[in-house]
Amino acid sequence: MRLVWSIIVLWVLMGASHAQSAASALQNCLPPREMQEAVASKTIVAPASAVITARRQVPNADVVRANLCRSNDALVYIIMALQKDGRIVQVTIDGSSGRVKSVH
């Protein structure tokens, strides 16, 4: 239920165009089984590490979603964080290095 509200907040607060870009980024995400296989192969950082990195970028926010997605032949974590003021922040983490690619 919280995820549904987060998505609604995302659409309202960030505008339809930015929400569409976030939704399109999530279209190429791996299902849980493939995500587990990618992590097990040790070619990407662990999901917990990516979440910790995202929390450093958005202090005092609650991570509401973390996905591993394909982006230009690379794997990235797309992490949605809900700030205390109700804004959603999308943090993109490079899967192989664990470095922040973008914060929106």
C-alpha positions in Angstrom: 0.0 0.0 0.0 2.8 2.3 0.8 4.3 1.7 -2.6 1.0 2.8 -4.3 1.0 6.0 -2.3 4.6 6.6 -3.2 3.9 6.3 -6.9 0.9 8.6 -6.6 3.1 11.2 -4.8 5.7 10.7 -7.4 3.3 11.6 -10.2 1.8 14.6 -8.4 4.9 16.2 -7.0 7.4 15.6 -9.8 5.1 16.2 -12.7 4.0 13.9 -15.4 7.1 14.2 -17.6 9.6 13.4 -14.8 7.3 10.6 -13.5 7.2 9.1 -17.1 11.0 9.0 -17.2 11.1 7.3 -13.8 8.5 4.8 -15.0 10.4 4.1 -18.2 13.6 3.5 -16.2 11.7 0.9 -14.2 10.5 -0.9 -17.3 13.8 -2.6 -17.9 14.2 -4.0 -14.4 15.2 -7.6 -13.7 12.7 -10.0 -12.0 13.8 -11.2 -8.5 15.3 -14.4 -9.8 17.6 -12.7 -12.3 18.5 -10.1 -9.7 19.6 -12.9 -7.4 21.7 -14.5 -10.1 23.4 -11.3 -11.0 24.3 -10.7 -7.3 25.5 -14.3 -6.9 27.8 -13.9 -9.9 29.6 -11.1 -8.0 29.6 -8.8 -11.1 27.5 -6.2 -9.2 27.5 -4.8 -5.7 25.0 -6.2 -3.2 21.6 -4.5 -3.0 22.2 -3.6 0.6 25.3 -1.7 -0.4 23.4 0.2 -3.0 20.7 1.1 -0.5 23.3 2.3 2.0 24.8 4.5 -0.7 21.4 5.9 -1.6 20.6 6.7 2.0 23.8 8.7 2.2 22.6 10.8 -0.7 19.2 11.3 0.7 19.5 11.5 4.5 16.5 11.1 6.7 14.5 9.5 3.9 12.8 6.1 3.8 13.8 3.8 0.9 10.5 2.6 -0.5 11.8 0.7 -3.6 15.0 -0.7 -4.9 15.3 -2.3 -8.3 18.1 -3.7 -10.5 17.6 -2.5 -14.0 19.3 -2.6 -17.4 20.5 0.8 -18.7 22.5 0.9 -21.9 24.0 -2.6 -21.6 24.8 -2.0 -17.9 23.1 -2.8 -14.7 22.0 0.0 -12.4 20.1 0.1 -9.1 17.2 2.5 -9.2 16.3 3.4 -5.7 13.2 5.5 -4.7 13.4 7.3 -1.4 10.5 9.1 0.3 11.6 12.2 2.1 9.9 13.5 5.3 8.3 16.3 3.3 6.6 13.8 1.0 8.9 14.2 -2.0 10.2 11.2 -3.8 13.9 11.1 -4.8 15.2 8.7 -7.4 18.9 7.7 -6.9 20.6 5.7 -9.6 23.6 3.6 -8.6 26.0 1.9 -11.0 25.7 -1.8 -10.4 29.3 -2.7 -11.1 31.0 0.0 -9.1 28.4 1.0 -6.5 28.9 4.7 -7.4 26.1 7.2 -7.6 25.2 8.0 -11.2 22.3 10.5 -10.6 20.0 11.9 -8.0 16.6 13.3 -9.1 
